[in-house]
Amino acid sequence: MTPLAREIAARIAAAGPMPVDEYMRLCLSHPEHGYYRSRPAVGAAGDFITAPEISQVFGELVGLWAAEIWAGLGRPAMVHLVELGPGRGTLMADALRAVSKVAPAFRAALYVHLVEINAGLRQQQDKALRNTAPQWHDDISTLPDGPLIVIANEYFDALPIRQTVRTKDGWHERVVTVEGTELRFDVGAAADNGGAAPVGSVVETAPERCSQARAIARRLVEQRGAALIIDYGPAVSGLGDTLQAIRAHKKVDPLAEPGLADLTSHVDFAALAAAARETGAATYGPLPQGTFLQRLGVMARAATLAKKATPQQASALAAAIGRLIEPDQMGTLFKVLAIADRQQPLPPGFDPSS
């Protein structure tokens, strides 16, 4: 057992079966053994690769999207550009490089903020953004006042979920228990899930995700701005067990090595949007990532880069863009949702006529 597995087993022995959301929270955020506290996570040497690591074009387009949002705010002299879970700083570095060339007034107005709890990743972000003077935060509660533009790429999928399972006796919360020296899933107390479904069905809810979406949306309503959420999951809420663990770019048992593997699940975009609208904010989408990037001009940007590339580089670029937009790769599974104050014009990429 990993050190964290032993601690989880001890907690279960003392307090009883552990709900899935508590298990996820410990696996990812435990002060000493949590995955996001200590593991490298992103990149070829980590456990997974995100869109900004696939092609610079992704971050460049996100940066230009943010510049358009700033223009819609009336070009304020100061605006906070925030990234949640910024990985190695690749997306932010690409975004800032693009806006420095195309929208220098926006670049001069923005202050960069990174919400990150991993000390090692903070060092990598500092290196990638050495001339930017970013400010780091453990969570969104310490972000300063002022207009806000938030980027969250593959952030919400790692926030904890709860699961309920339909048994022949009704709905029950899914929990983690201990059998011998191994952790295993079981069903716990009865849960009122309020719906008919076949035995074995699983419903996932994510109170922490919705709470953060509401907090971001409330801030946007009060002080103006917009948020761009890019993640994987369905556009419409439904049934299904989507909890997964990734280590060394491969799926592994979520219970096998707590603290050493990334735990995620599909994002319920309908629930996120509904939570944001509760504050009075406007929401747009979700759209498939491929559609969104094509509306922002991904093909034109790729063509410009290809003109200066060797044949080998051009081939690699085409493959990278295909991975981002093709339906059988990231283009359909990944979705894009925007949240904004209601004074904000229609965000770029969400106009069906574009």
Secondary structure as GFF3:
##gff-version 3
##sequence-region A 1 354
A	DSSP	alpha_helix	3	15	.	.	.	ID=ss1
A	DSSP	beta_strand	18	19	.	.	.	ID=ss2
A	DSSP	alpha_helix	20	29	.	.	.	ID=ss3
A	DSSP	alpha_helix	35	38	.	.	.	ID=ss4
A	DSSP	alpha_helix	51	54	.	.	.	ID=ss5
A	DSSP	alpha_helix	56	72	.	.	.	ID=ss6
A	DSSP	beta_strand	79	84	.	.	.	ID=ss7
A	DSSP	alpha_helix	90	102	.	.	.	ID=ss8
A	DSSP	alpha_helix	104	109	.	.	.	ID=ss9
A	DSSP	beta_strand	110	115	.	.	.	ID=ss10
A	DSSP	alpha_helix	119	128	.	.	.	ID=ss11
A	DSSP	beta_strand	135	137	.	.	.	ID=ss12
A	DSSP	three_ten_helix	140	142	.	.	.	ID=ss13
A	DSSP	beta_strand	148	153	.	.	.	ID=ss14
A	DSSP	three_ten_helix	156	158	.	.	.	ID=ss15
A	DSSP	beta_strand	162	167	.	.	.	ID=ss16
A	DSSP	beta_strand	170	179	.	.	.	ID=ss17
A	DSSP	beta_strand	182	190	.	.	.	ID=ss18
A	DSSP	beta_strand	202	205	.	.	.	ID=ss19
A	DSSP	alpha_helix	207	223	.	.	.	ID=ss20
A	DSSP	beta_strand	225	232	.	.	.	ID=ss21
A	DSSP	beta_strand	244	247	.	.	.	ID=ss22
A	DSSP	beta_strand	250	252	.	.	.	ID=ss23
A	DSSP	beta_strand	262	264	.	.	.	ID=ss24
A	DSSP	alpha_helix	269	277	.	.	.	ID=ss25
A	DSSP	beta_strand	282	288	.	.	.	ID=ss26
A	DSSP	alpha_helix	289	295	.	.	.	ID=ss27
A	DSSP	alpha_helix	298	307	.	.	.	ID=ss28
A	DSSP	alpha_helix	311	325	.	.	.	ID=ss29
A	DSSP	beta_strand	334	340	.	.	.	ID=ss30
###
